[in-house]
Amino acid sequence: MTKQQTTPKPTVFRAVHTDARVTVTEGADGPRWHCSGCSHGRTENGALEVAQDHAQHCAILPLS
């Protein structure tokens, strides 16, 4: 019998000004954040705090 692997669910924040999604996911390289509004994001330590801060200040509207 094998263990079932579970995929961690991303943490999602909403941008205050545009309602764009800012997601934080765990990857092989570490935590990564990405903004659906301005398409900015990167893998870095402290991604959760950076994503929260970005959601407070991003003013770029999503294209979709």
All heavy atoms as TSV, in Angstrom:
chain	resi	resn	atom	element	x	y	z
A	1	MET	N	N	0.836	-1.161	0.000
A	1	MET	CA	C	0.000	0.000	0.000
A	1	MET	C	C	0.897	1.244	0.000
A	1	MET	O	O	1.888	1.294	0.683
A	1	MET	CB	C	-0.886	-0.026	1.244
A	1	MET	CG	C	-1.969	1.000	1.194
A	1	MET	SD	S	-3.009	0.982	2.669
A	1	MET	CE	C	-3.986	-0.468	2.336
A	2	THR	N	N	0.522	2.249	-0.770
A	2	THR	CA	C	1.318	3.475	-0.857
A	2	THR	C	C	0.575	4.617	-0.192
A	2	THR	O	O	-0.653	4.606	-0.060
A	2	THR	CB	C	1.594	3.847	-2.323
A	2	THR	OG1	O	0.357	4.087	-2.976
A	2	THR	CG2	C	2.352	2.738	-3.032
A	3	LYS	N	N	1.328	5.599	0.230
A	3	LYS	CA	C	0.722	6.795	0.819
A	3	LYS	C	C	0.155	7.669	-0.294
A	3	LYS	O	O	0.753	7.814	-1.348
A	3	LYS	CB	C	1.770	7.604	1.578
A	3	LYS	CG	C	2.187	6.999	2.867
A	3	LYS	CD	C	3.127	7.952	3.582
A	3	LYS	CE	C	3.530	7.402	4.914
A	3	LYS	NZ	N	4.438	8.318	5.606
A	4	GLN	N	N	-0.973	8.218	-0.027
A	4	GLN	CA	C	-1.561	9.139	-0.997
A	4	GLN	C	C	-0.898	10.498	-0.832
A	4	GLN	O	O	-0.831	11.035	0.266
A	4	GLN	CB	C	-3.058	9.267	-0.766
A	4	GLN	CG	C	-3.732	10.200	-1.747
A	4	GLN	CD	C	-5.219	10.332	-1.451
A	4	GLN	OE1	O	-5.699	9.830	-0.454
A	4	GLN	NE2	N	-5.911	11.027	-2.324
A	5	GLN	N	N	-0.403	11.031	-1.947
A	5	GLN	CA	C	0.221	12.342	-1.903
A	5	GLN	C	C	-0.859	13.406	-2.060
A	5	GLN	O	O	-1.752	13.283	-2.887
A	5	GLN	CB	C	1.259	12.490	-2.996
A	5	GLN	CG	C	2.451	11.596	-2.804
A	5	GLN	CD	C	3.485	11.808	-3.903
A	5	GLN	OE1	O	3.181	12.381	-4.934
A	5	GLN	NE2	N	4.681	11.339	-3.659
A	6	THR	N	N	-0.765	14.424	-1.254
A	6	THR	CA	C	-1.718	15.523	-1.358
A	6	THR	C	C	-0.988	16.765	-1.837
A	6	THR	O	O	0.130	17.042	-1.425
A	6	THR	CB	C	-2.396	15.812	-0.006
A	6	THR	OG1	O	-1.384	16.112	0.946
A	6	THR	CG2	C	-3.210	14.625	0.464
A	7	THR	N	N	-1.633	17.485	-2.706
A	7	THR	CA	C	-1.082	18.734	-3.218
A	7	THR	C	C	-1.520	19.860	-2.300
A	7	THR	O	O	-2.714	20.011	-2.029
A	7	THR	CB	C	-1.605	19.005	-4.640
A	7	THR	OG1	O	-1.314	17.882	-5.453
A	7	THR	CG2	C	-0.971	20.242	-5.226
A	8	PRO	N	N	-0.569	20.643	-1.796
A	8	PRO	CA	C	-0.976	21.755	-0.933
A	8	PRO	C	C	-1.795	22.776	-1.708
A	8	PRO	O	O	-1.505	23.077	-2.866
A	8	PRO	CB	C	0.346	22.352	-0.456
A	8	PRO	CG	C	1.392	21.811	-1.343
A	8	PRO	CD	C	0.850	20.569	-1.986
A	9	LYS	N	N	-2.838	23.285	-1.079
A	9	LYS	CA	C	-3.682	24.285	-1.732
A	9	LYS	C	C	-3.006	25.639	-1.654
A	9	LYS	O	O	-2.401	25.985	-0.639
A	9	LYS	CB	C	-5.041	24.338	-1.054
A	9	LYS	CG	C	-5.807	23.046	-1.224
A	9	LYS	CD	C	-7.199	23.168	-0.720
A	9	LYS	CE	C	-7.848	21.812	-0.932
A	9	LYS	NZ	N	-9.252	21.860	-1.009
A	10	PRO	N	N	-3.097	26.414	-2.732
A	10	PRO	CA	C	-2.482	27.744	-2.703
A	10	PRO	C	C	-3.234	28.687	-1.759
A	10	PRO	O	O	-4.434	28.541	-1.539
A	10	PRO	CB	C	-2.599	28.226	-4.152
A	10	PRO	CG	C	-3.719	27.444	-4.731
A	10	PRO	CD	C	-3.731	26.128	-4.007
A	11	THR	N	N	-2.500	29.628	-1.214
A	11	THR	CA	C	-3.099	30.688	-0.409
A	11	THR	C	C	-3.425	31.831	-1.357
A	11	THR	O	O	-2.591	32.219	-2.173
A	11	THR	CB	C	-2.109	31.165	0.669
A	11	THR	OG1	O	-1.729	30.043	1.462
A	11	THR	CG2	C	-2.728	32.221	1.549
A	12	VAL	N	N	-4.636	32.355	-1.276
A	12	VAL	CA	C	-5.076	33.392	-2.216
A	12	VAL	C	C	-5.446	34.665	-1.456
A	12	VAL	O	O	-6.170	34.614	-0.470
A	12	VAL	CB	C	-6.285	32.914	-3.044
A	12	VAL	CG1	C	-6.756	34.007	-3.993
A	12	VAL	CG2	C	-5.944	31.654	-3.811
A	13	PHE	N	N	-4.923	35.781	-1.939
A	13	PHE	CA	C	-5.297	37.105	-1.440
A	13	PHE	C	C	-5.945	37.854	-2.596
A	13	PHE	O	O	-5.668	37.569	-3.756
A	13	PHE	CB	C	-4.063	37.892	-0.979
A	13	PHE	CG	C	-3.303	37.227	0.123
A	13	PHE	CD1	C	-2.141	36.535	-0.148
A	13	PHE	CD2	C	-3.736	37.302	1.436
A	13	PHE	CE1	C	-1.431	35.920	0.862
A	13	PHE	CE2	C	-3.032	36.696	2.445
A	13	PHE	CZ	C	-1.878	36.002	2.163
A	14	ARG	N	N	-6.790	38.803	-2.302
A	14	ARG	CA	C	-7.404	39.656	-3.324
A	14	ARG	C	C	-6.816	41.058	-3.217
A	14	ARG	O	O	-6.733	41.629	-2.127
A	14	ARG	CB	C	-8.920	39.742	-3.134
A	14	ARG	CG	C	-9.638	38.464	-3.471
A	14	ARG	CD	C	-9.661	38.287	-4.951
A	14	ARG	NE	N	-10.414	37.092	-5.317
A	14	ARG	CZ	C	-10.643	36.745	-6.557
A	14	ARG	NH1	N	-10.202	37.487	-7.547
A	14	ARG	NH2	N	-11.294	35.653	-6.830
A	15	ALA	N	N	-6.424	41.600	-4.381
A	15	ALA	CA	C	-5.892	42.961	-4.414
A	15	ALA	C	C	-7.000	43.940	-4.011
A	15	ALA	O	O	-8.141	43.819	-4.470
A	15	ALA	CB	C	-5.364	43.295	-5.804
A	16	VAL	N	N	-6.679	44.863	-3.155
A	16	VAL	CA	C	-7.649	45.809	-2.605
A	16	VAL	C	C	-8.267	46.673	-3.706
A	16	VAL	O	O	-9.477	46.871	-3.743
A	16	VAL	CB	C	-6.980	46.700	-1.533
A	16	VAL	CG1	C	-7.912	47.793	-1.056
A	16	VAL	CG2	C	-6.505	45.853	-0.367
A	17	HIS	N	N	-7.456	47.170	-4.627
A	17	HIS	CA	C	-7.929	48.139	-5.627
A	17	HIS	C	C	-8.555	47.487	-6.849
A	17	HIS	O	O	-9.416	48.086	-7.485
A	17	HIS	CB	C	-6.769	49.032	-6.074
A	17	HIS	CG	C	-6.118	49.751	-4.939
A	17	HIS	ND1	N	-6.733	50.744	-4.225
A	17	HIS	CD2	C	-4.911	49.577	-4.355
A	17	HIS	CE1	C	-5.940	51.178	-3.264
A	17	HIS	NE2	N	-4.811	50.482	-3.325
A	18	THR	N	N	-8.127	46.272	-7.205
A	18	THR	CA	C	-8.560	45.685	-8.476
A	18	THR	C	C	-9.240	44.335	-8.345
A	18	THR	O	O	-9.752	43.818	-9.322
A	18	THR	CB	C	-7.346	45.501	-9.406
A	18	THR	OG1	O	-6.454	44.570	-8.801
A	18	THR	CG2	C	-6.654	46.810	-9.674
A	19	ASP	N	N	-9.224	43.740	-7.177
A	19	ASP	CA	C	-9.771	42.409	-6.926
A	19	ASP	C	C	-9.001	41.305	-7.679
A	19	ASP	O	O	-9.505	40.213	-7.869
A	19	ASP	CB	C	-11.260	42.346	-7.275
A	19	ASP	CG	C	-11.981	41.257	-6.506
A	19	ASP	OD1	O	-11.613	41.017	-5.337
A	19	ASP	OD2	O	-12.894	40.638	-7.076
A	20	ALA	N	N	-7.777	41.603	-8.121
A	20	ALA	CA	C	-6.935	40.594	-8.766
A	20	ALA	C	C	-6.522	39.553	-7.732
A	20	ALA	O	O	-6.465	39.837	-6.533
A	20	ALA	CB	C	-5.690	41.249	-9.369
A	21	ARG	N	N	-6.236	38.346	-8.178
A	21	ARG	CA	C	-5.822	37.281	-7.270
A	21	ARG	C	C	-4.307	37.281	-7.120
A	21	ARG	O	O	-3.583	37.288	-8.108
A	21	ARG	CB	C	-6.261	35.921	-7.793
A	21	ARG	CG	C	-7.749	35.737	-7.745
A	21	ARG	CD	C	-8.211	34.377	-8.183
A	21	ARG	NE	N	-7.391	33.835	-9.250
A	21	ARG	CZ	C	-7.087	32.549	-9.374
A	21	ARG	NH1	N	-7.518	31.672	-8.518
A	21	ARG	NH2	N	-6.365	32.130	-10.381
A	22	VAL	N	N	-3.844	37.217	-5.901
A	22	VAL	CA	C	-2.426	37.064	-5.593
A	22	VAL	C	C	-2.307	35.722	-4.878
A	22	VAL	O	O	-2.839	35.554	-3.778
A	22	VAL	CB	C	-1.889	38.206	-4.711
A	22	VAL	CG1	C	-0.401	38.026	-4.461
A	22	VAL	CG2	C	-2.159	39.564	-5.353
A	23	THR	N	N	-1.666	34.750	-5.532
A	23	THR	CA	C	-1.595	33.398	-4.976
A	23	THR	C	C	-0.188	33.076	-4.506
A	23	THR	O	O	0.797	33.542	-5.078
A	23	THR	CB	C	-2.022	32.347	-6.018
A	23	THR	OG1	O	-1.194	32.470	-7.166
A	23	THR	CG2	C	-3.461	32.527	-6.427
A	24	VAL	N	N	-0.122	32.259	-3.465
A	24	VAL	CA	C	1.149	31.765	-2.935
A	24	VAL	C	C	1.085	30.244	-2.998
A	24	VAL	O	O	0.148	29.642	-2.470
A	24	VAL	CB	C	1.382	32.222	-1.483
A	24	VAL	CG1	C	2.704	31.683	-0.963
A	24	VAL	CG2	C	1.346	33.734	-1.387
A	25	THR	N	N	2.068	29.635	-3.662
A	25	THR	CA	C	2.129	28.183	-3.764
A	25	THR	C	C	3.490	27.689	-3.302
A	25	THR	O	O	4.476	28.420	-3.356
A	25	THR	CB	C	1.902	27.713	-5.216
A	25	THR	OG1	O	2.838	28.365	-6.066
A	25	THR	CG2	C	0.499	28.029	-5.694
A	26	GLU	N	N	3.521	26.453	-2.844
A	26	GLU	CA	C	4.780	25.808	-2.458
A	26	GLU	C	C	5.268	24.998	-3.644
A	26	GLU	O	O	4.551	24.157	-4.164
A	26	GLU	CB	C	4.571	24.888	-1.258
A	26	GLU	CG	C	4.496	25.603	0.055
A	26	GLU	CD	C	5.819	26.223	0.476
A	26	GLU	OE1	O	6.888	25.682	0.140
A	26	GLU	OE2	O	5.779	27.257	1.145
A	27	GLY	N	N	6.497	25.252	-4.071
A	27	GLY	CA	C	7.079	24.504	-5.170
A	27	GLY	C	C	8.368	23.831	-4.746
A	27	GLY	O	O	8.787	23.931	-3.590
A	28	ALA	N	N	9.007	23.157	-5.677
A	28	ALA	CA	C	10.267	22.473	-5.387
A	28	ALA	C	C	11.371	23.471	-5.026
A	28	ALA	O	O	12.268	23.154	-4.251
A	28	ALA	CB	C	10.683	21.642	-6.594
A	29	ASP	N	N	11.285	24.682	-5.587
A	29	ASP	CA	C	12.298	25.709	-5.329
A	29	ASP	C	C	11.985	26.554	-4.099
A	29	ASP	O	O	12.771	27.417	-3.726
A	29	ASP	CB	C	12.439	26.634	-6.536
A	29	ASP	CG	C	12.892	25.890	-7.775
A	29	ASP	OD1	O	13.566	24.856	-7.628
A	29	ASP	OD2	O	12.561	26.347	-8.880
A	30	GLY	N	N	10.820	26.336	-3.507
A	30	GLY	CA	C	10.410	27.130	-2.349
A	30	GLY	C	C	9.094	27.817	-2.620
A	30	GLY	O	O	8.456	27.601	-3.643
A	31	PRO	N	N	8.650	28.685	-1.715
A	31	PRO	CA	C	7.370	29.366	-1.905
A	31	PRO	C	C	7.431	30.388	-3.045
A	31	PRO	O	O	8.418	31.081	-3.215
A	31	PRO	CB	C	7.118	30.045	-0.558
A	31	PRO	CG	C	8.443	30.134	0.099
A	31	PRO	CD	C	9.283	29.038	-0.455
A	32	ARG	N	N	6.353	30.430	-3.835
A	32	ARG	CA	C	6.280	31.351	-4.971
A	32	ARG	C	C	4.963	32.112	-4.894
A	32	ARG	O	O	3.932	31.546	-4.593
A	32	ARG	CB	C	6.347	30.579	-6.282
A	32	ARG	CG	C	6.174	31.466	-7.497
A	32	ARG	CD	C	6.348	30.700	-8.797
A	32	ARG	NE	N	6.125	31.542	-9.938
A	32	ARG	CZ	C	6.947	32.475	-10.372
A	32	ARG	NH1	N	8.085	32.679	-9.755
A	32	ARG	NH2	N	6.659	33.210	-11.423
A	33	TRP	N	N	5.027	33.401	-5.201
A	33	TRP	CA	C	3.803	34.189	-5.277
A	33	TRP	C	C	3.633	34.710	-6.691
A	33	TRP	O	O	4.588	34.876	-7.435
A	33	TRP	CB	C	3.804	35.324	-4.251
A	33	TRP	CG	C	4.795	36.415	-4.512
A	33	TRP	CD1	C	6.103	36.422	-4.145
A	33	TRP	CD2	C	4.564	37.634	-5.204
A	33	TRP	NE1	N	6.706	37.575	-4.562
A	33	TRP	CE2	C	5.782	38.341	-5.218
A	33	TRP	CE3	C	3.457	38.197	-5.812
A	33	TRP	CZ2	C	5.898	39.596	-5.820
A	33	TRP	CZ3	C	3.590	39.436	-6.407
A	33	TRP	CH2	C	4.794	40.119	-6.396
A	34	HIS	N	N	2.371	34.942	-7.086
A	34	HIS	CA	C	2.061	35.427	-8.430
A	34	HIS	C	C	0.791	36.266	-8.384
A	34	HIS	O	O	-0.172	35.906	-7.721
A	34	HIS	CB	C	1.867	34.257	-9.396
A	34	HIS	CG	C	1.577	34.711	-10.784
A	34	HIS	ND1	N	0.304	34.818	-11.270
A	34	HIS	CD2	C	2.402	35.121	-11.773
A	34	HIS	CE1	C	0.360	35.268	-12.523
A	34	HIS	NE2	N	1.609	35.466	-12.840
A	35	CYS	N	N	0.796	37.378	-9.101
A	35	CYS	CA	C	-0.355	38.281	-9.172
A	35	CYS	C	C	-1.023	38.146	-10.536
A	35	CYS	O	O	-0.356	38.268	-11.566
A	35	CYS	CB	C	0.089	39.727	-8.946
A	35	CYS	SG	S	-1.269	40.913	-9.098
A	36	SER	N	N	-2.343	37.910	-10.555
A	36	SER	CA	C	-3.065	37.791	-11.822
A	36	SER	C	C	-3.310	39.153	-12.464
A	36	SER	O	O	-3.650	39.222	-13.635
A	36	SER	CB	C	-4.402	37.084	-11.611
A	36	SER	OG	O	-5.283	37.899	-10.856
A	37	GLY	N	N	-3.124	40.230	-11.708
A	37	GLY	CA	C	-3.344	41.574	-12.254
A	37	GLY	C	C	-2.161	42.066	-13.065
A	37	GLY	O	O	-2.260	42.292	-14.267
A	38	CYS	N	N	-1.010	42.165	-12.428
A	38	CYS	CA	C	0.166	42.718	-13.103
A	38	CYS	C	C	1.109	41.624	-13.607
A	38	CYS	O	O	2.118	41.925	-14.244
A	38	CYS	CB	C	0.921	43.646	-12.158
A	38	CYS	SG	S	1.665	42.811	-10.742
A	39	SER	N	N	0.795	40.369	-13.326
A	39	SER	CA	C	1.603	39.208	-13.727
A	39	SER	C	C	2.974	39.185	-13.068
A	39	SER	O	O	3.871	38.501	-13.534
A	39	SER	CB	C	1.761	39.135	-15.250
A	39	SER	OG	O	0.506	38.956	-15.848
A	40	HIS	N	N	3.140	39.922	-12.003
A	40	HIS	CA	C	4.401	39.918	-11.275
A	40	HIS	C	C	4.392	38.763	-10.290
A	40	HIS	O	O	3.351	38.331	-9.840
A	40	HIS	CB	C	4.588	41.244	-10.528
A	40	HIS	CG	C	5.959	41.440	-9.992
A	40	HIS	ND1	N	6.962	41.990	-10.734
A	40	HIS	CD2	C	6.490	41.133	-8.796
A	40	HIS	CE1	C	8.070	42.033	-9.995
A	40	HIS	NE2	N	7.796	41.516	-8.805
A	41	GLY	N	N	5.548	38.255	-9.987
A	41	GLY	CA	C	5.676	37.190	-9.003
A	41	GLY	C	C	7.037	36.554	-9.102
A	41	GLY	O	O	7.738	36.709	-10.106
A	42	ARG	N	N	7.418	35.834	-8.051
A	42	ARG	CA	C	8.710	35.158	-8.052
A	42	ARG	C	C	8.794	34.194	-6.873
A	42	ARG	O	O	7.992	34.248	-5.953
A	42	ARG	CB	C	9.853	36.145	-8.025
A	42	ARG	CG	C	9.897	36.994	-6.778
A	42	ARG	CD	C	11.101	37.935	-6.798
A	42	ARG	NE	N	10.910	38.948	-5.789
A	42	ARG	CZ	C	10.728	40.215	-6.033
A	42	ARG	NH1	N	10.724	40.648	-7.264
A	42	ARG	NH2	N	10.560	41.063	-5.048
A	43	THR	N	N	9.779	33.355	-6.910
A	43	THR	CA	C	10.061	32.434	-5.821
A	43	THR	C	C	10.995	33.140	-4.849
A	43	THR	O	O	12.028	33.651	-5.257
A	43	THR	CB	C	10.730	31.152	-6.366
A	43	THR	OG1	O	9.853	30.557	-7.320
A	43	THR	CG2	C	11.022	30.180	-5.258
A	44	GLU	N	N	10.600	33.186	-3.584
A	44	GLU	CA	C	11.440	33.840	-2.581
A	44	GLU	C	C	10.998	33.433	-1.183
A	44	GLU	O	O	9.857	33.022	-0.972
A	44	GLU	CB	C	11.382	35.355	-2.719
A	44	GLU	CG	C	10.013	35.963	-2.511
A	44	GLU	CD	C	10.032	37.461	-2.712
A	44	GLU	OE1	O	10.723	38.150	-1.944
A	44	GLU	OE2	O	9.370	37.925	-3.640
A	45	ASN	N	N	11.915	33.543	-0.245
A	45	ASN	CA	C	11.568	33.324	1.156
A	45	ASN	C	C	10.672	34.467	1.604
A	45	ASN	O	O	10.850	35.600	1.193
A	45	ASN	CB	C	12.826	33.274	2.026
A	45	ASN	CG	C	13.652	32.049	1.747
A	45	ASN	OD1	O	13.138	31.028	1.314
A	45	ASN	ND2	N	14.945	32.150	1.980
A	46	GLY	N	N	9.701	34.173	2.429
A	46	GLY	CA	C	8.779	35.215	2.884
A	46	GLY	C	C	7.740	35.558	1.840
A	46	GLY	O	O	7.192	36.662	1.854
A	47	ALA	N	N	7.444	34.631	0.936
A	47	ALA	CA	C	6.503	34.909	-0.148
A	47	ALA	C	C	5.112	35.251	0.371
A	47	ALA	O	O	4.411	36.062	-0.230
A	47	ALA	CB	C	6.431	33.724	-1.101
A	48	LEU	N	N	4.709	34.677	1.481
A	48	LEU	CA	C	3.382	34.946	2.027
A	48	LEU	C	C	3.240	36.419	2.420
A	48	LEU	O	O	2.253	37.072	2.064
A	48	LEU	CB	C	3.130	34.045	3.235
A	48	LEU	CG	C	1.711	33.982	3.750
A	48	LEU	CD1	C	0.781	33.379	2.707
A	48	LEU	CD2	C	1.655	33.176	5.024
A	49	GLU	N	N	4.243	36.945	3.100
A	49	GLU	CA	C	4.196	38.343	3.513
A	49	GLU	C	C	4.295	39.284	2.317
A	49	GLU	O	O	3.616	40.306	2.263
A	49	GLU	CB	C	5.323	38.656	4.507
A	49	GLU	CG	C	5.172	37.960	5.843
A	49	GLU	CD	C	5.664	36.512	5.820
A	49	GLU	OE1	O	6.358	36.113	4.862
A	49	GLU	OE2	O	5.328	35.778	6.759
A	50	VAL	N	N	5.131	38.926	1.350
A	50	VAL	CA	C	5.283	39.752	0.141
A	50	VAL	C	C	3.971	39.781	-0.636
A	50	VAL	O	O	3.545	40.831	-1.120
A	50	VAL	CB	C	6.442	39.227	-0.739
A	50	VAL	CG1	C	6.501	39.981	-2.056
A	50	VAL	CG2	C	7.758	39.344	-0.007
A	51	ALA	N	N	3.307	38.639	-0.742
A	51	ALA	CA	C	2.034	38.564	-1.467
A	51	ALA	C	C	0.966	39.416	-0.778
A	51	ALA	O	O	0.203	40.114	-1.437
A	51	ALA	CB	C	1.577	37.124	-1.586
A	52	GLN	N	N	0.914	39.353	0.548
A	52	GLN	CA	C	-0.044	40.170	1.293
A	52	GLN	C	C	0.203	41.653	1.052
A	52	GLN	O	O	-0.727	42.425	0.815
A	52	GLN	CB	C	0.065	39.886	2.787
A	52	GLN	CG	C	-0.914	38.883	3.285
A	52	GLN	CD	C	-0.805	38.722	4.790
A	52	GLN	OE1	O	0.291	38.600	5.334
A	52	GLN	NE2	N	-1.928	38.699	5.460
A	53	ASP	N	N	1.461	42.053	1.097
A	53	ASP	CA	C	1.822	43.453	0.858
A	53	ASP	C	C	1.489	43.858	-0.572
A	53	ASP	O	O	0.957	44.942	-0.824
A	53	ASP	CB	C	3.311	43.664	1.154
A	53	ASP	CG	C	3.696	45.123	1.071
A	53	ASP	OD1	O	3.070	45.939	1.780
A	53	ASP	OD2	O	4.616	45.450	0.293
A	54	HIS	N	N	1.779	42.977	-1.529
A	54	HIS	CA	C	1.498	43.267	-2.937
A	54	HIS	C	C	-0.008	43.445	-3.149
A	54	HIS	O	O	-0.430	44.335	-3.891
A	54	HIS	CB	C	2.047	42.143	-3.822
A	54	HIS	CG	C	1.919	42.433	-5.282
A	54	HIS	ND1	N	2.791	43.247	-5.954
A	54	HIS	CD2	C	0.987	42.037	-6.181
A	54	HIS	CE1	C	2.425	43.325	-7.228
A	54	HIS	NE2	N	1.327	42.603	-7.386
A	55	ALA	N	N	-0.815	42.611	-2.488
A	55	ALA	CA	C	-2.273	42.714	-2.623
A	55	ALA	C	C	-2.787	44.061	-2.105
A	55	ALA	O	O	-3.797	44.566	-2.590
A	55	ALA	CB	C	-2.952	41.568	-1.874
A	56	GLN	N	N	-2.094	44.645	-1.158
A	56	GLN	CA	C	-2.497	45.951	-0.623
A	56	GLN	C	C	-2.182	47.103	-1.582
A	56	GLN	O	O	-2.829	48.139	-1.542
A	56	GLN	CB	C	-1.797	46.217	0.710
A	56	GLN	CG	C	-2.216	45.288	1.815
A	56	GLN	CD	C	-3.668	45.489	2.209
A	56	GLN	OE1	O	-4.134	46.605	2.344
A	56	GLN	NE2	N	-4.384	44.397	2.386
A	57	HIS	N	N	-1.176	46.917	-2.452
A	57	HIS	CA	C	-0.683	48.042	-3.261
A	57	HIS	C	C	-0.840	47.896	-4.773
A	57	HIS	O	O	-0.723	48.885	-5.487
A	57	HIS	CB	C	0.798	48.284	-2.941
A	57	HIS	CG	C	1.012	48.646	-1.519
A	57	HIS	ND1	N	1.418	47.737	-0.576
A	57	HIS	CD2	C	0.826	49.804	-0.858
A	57	HIS	CE1	C	1.498	48.337	0.595
A	57	HIS	NE2	N	1.143	49.594	0.466
A	58	CYS	N	N	-1.096	46.702	-5.278
A	58	CYS	CA	C	-1.181	46.513	-6.738
A	58	CYS	C	C	-2.410	47.235	-7.292
A	58	CYS	O	O	-3.527	47.072	-6.790
A	58	CYS	CB	C	-1.256	45.029	-7.095
A	58	CYS	SG	S	-1.249	44.748	-8.876
A	59	ALA	N	N	-2.211	48.022	-8.331
A	59	ALA	CA	C	-3.306	48.785	-8.942
A	59	ALA	C	C	-3.444	48.490	-10.430
A	59	ALA	O	O	-4.116	49.222	-11.150
A	59	ALA	CB	C	-3.095	50.278	-8.731
A	60	ILE	N	N	-2.837	47.404	-10.892
A	60	ILE	CA	C	-2.933	47.010	-12.303
A	60	ILE	C	C	-4.143	46.100	-12.477
A	60	ILE	O	O	-4.277	45.112	-11.779
A	60	ILE	CB	C	-1.657	46.252	-12.759
A	60	ILE	CG1	C	-0.413	47.040	-12.423
A	60	ILE	CG2	C	-1.754	45.890	-14.226
A	60	ILE	CD1	C	-0.174	48.248	-13.264
A	61	LEU	N	N	-5.020	46.436	-13.399
A	61	LEU	CA	C	-6.216	45.618	-13.637
A	61	LEU	C	C	-5.851	44.331	-14.364
A	61	LEU	O	O	-5.024	44.332	-15.272
A	61	LEU	CB	C	-7.232	46.395	-14.471
A	61	LEU	CG	C	-7.892	47.568	-13.763
A	61	LEU	CD1	C	-8.706	48.372	-14.775
A	61	LEU	CD2	C	-8.765	47.080	-12.639
A	62	PRO	N	N	-6.508	43.212	-14.006
A	62	PRO	CA	C	-6.291	41.956	-14.738
A	62	PRO	C	C	-6.778	42.079	-16.173
A	62	PRO	O	O	-7.745	42.802	-16.450
A	62	PRO	CB	C	-7.127	40.935	-13.980
A	62	PRO	CG	C	-7.484	41.577	-12.682
A	62	PRO	CD	C	-7.400	43.051	-12.887
A	63	LEU	N	N	-6.137	41.380	-17.102
A	63	LEU	CA	C	-6.537	41.427	-18.500
A	63	LEU	C	C	-7.787	40.622	-18.775
A	63	LEU	O	O	-8.514	40.906	-19.717
A	63	LEU	CB	C	-5.402	40.916	-19.389
A	63	LEU	CG	C	-4.157	41.813	-19.413
A	63	LEU	CD1	C	-3.058	41.161	-20.245
A	63	LEU	CD2	C	-4.497	43.175	-19.976
A	64	SER	N	N	-8.050	39.608	-17.994
A	64	SER	CA	C	-9.217	38.767	-18.270
A	64	SER	C	C	-10.426	39.176	-17.475
A	64	SER	O	O	-10.424	39.838	-16.523
A	64	SER	CB	C	-8.919	37.311	-17.975
A	64	SER	OG	O	-8.452	37.154	-16.667
